[in-house]
Amino acid sequence: QVQLVESGGGSVQAGGSLRLSCAAFGYTYSVYCMAWIRQAPGKEREGVATIDSAGSTGYADFVKGRFTISQDNAKNTLYLQMNSLQPEDTAMYLCALKFRGPCGGPFWQYNYWGQGTQVTVSS
């Protein structure tokens, strides 16, 4: 049983920054992929960034150069540093865990999901 708990969301003006955190509890897998995925009302769920157990990262085109995914294995925590935020980034941001890699593939392959943290960007 794994629990993922996101934090760090909030309201910010366009051009601002936020850092999201995802704490993982009860995680024991040595091979995994973790992802940040966002969902806004009336829109499709979309992948934002991924990182695997080897430290390899991947990003959606719309966040390259603005967002950075990282992990602190000692703290069992995933991060998403978001800079140059724009109104179109407004969404619920969720972290998700796949207990076996590789990263990529459809969302249903992820085994555990957090409840999400809301990010709202005003113009």
N, C-alpha and C positions, 0 to 999 in steps of 0.2 A: 504494500500500500504506500503510495506516494502522495504528498500534498504539496501543491505549488501555491505560493502566496505572493501576489504582486503588490507593489507600492510605488509611490513617487509621482503619480499622476497629479494633475491640477489644471488650473487655468493660466494661460500665458498669452502675451501679445505676440503678434507676428514678428519673427526675428529672434524670439527668445529661445531659451534652452530648458530642458528638463532631463533628469536622469531617472529612469525606471529601474526598479529592482525586482527580482523574483527569487524568493527564498524557497529552497527545496528541502522538504522534510521526509525522512524515511527512504531516501534514494540510495541504492546500493549497486547500481549498474556501473560497470567499468567501460562499456561501449555504449554510446548514446548520441543522440542529436537533440539539441534544444533550440527552440525557435521563439521569436516574437511575431505574433500574428495580430492584425487589427481588423476591427469590424465597426462600420458606421451604419446608422439607420438608412435603409433603402439601398445599401451597397453590398456587393459581394465581399465575403471574407477574403483578405489578401495577406500573403506572407510578407514580412518586413525584413527579417534577417535570421540567420542560423549560425550556430557554432557547434562543433562536434567534440568528442572526447579527446581528439588529437589537437584541438585548438584551431582547426580550419574554419574560416568564416565565409559566409555568402550573404549577399545583399540584393534586394530588389532594386531595379534601376532607379526608381523614383526616390530612393533615400541615399544612394551612393554619394559620398562626399559630405553628407550631413549627419548621418547616424553611425554609431559605432557599437557593435555588440562585443561583450567581453564576459569573462567568468572568473570567479575567485573560488577555486576548488577547496581551499582551506575553510572558507565560510559557507560553502555549498550554495552560492548565490550567483545568479545571472544578472547582467546589467544591460541596459540600452541607453547610451548617451545620445540625446537628440538635440541637435543644434539647428539654427536657422529654420525654426518651425514656421509653418504656414497654415492658413485656415483649412486647407485640404487635408492636413494631417490630423484633424479632429476625429477621434474614434475611441472606442474601447480597445485597449491594448492588452492582449493575453499572452502569457508564456505557456509553452507546451513542450512535452518531453516524449521522445521516441526512444524506447529502451534498447533498440538495436539500429545501427546506422545502415546505410549512409543517409545524410541529410538529403532533402528533396523528396519528390513524390507528393501524392495527395494528402490532404489534411487528415483523412481518416486513419492514416498510418501512425499518428501520434497517440500515445497511450494515456497520457495524463494532461490535464488542462487546469490552469488557474481560473479564478473567477473574473479577473481583469481589473485594470485600473484606467479610469477615464482621463483622457487628454483633450482639452479644449483650447483651441487657438483662435484668438480674436484678431480681426483686421484693424 
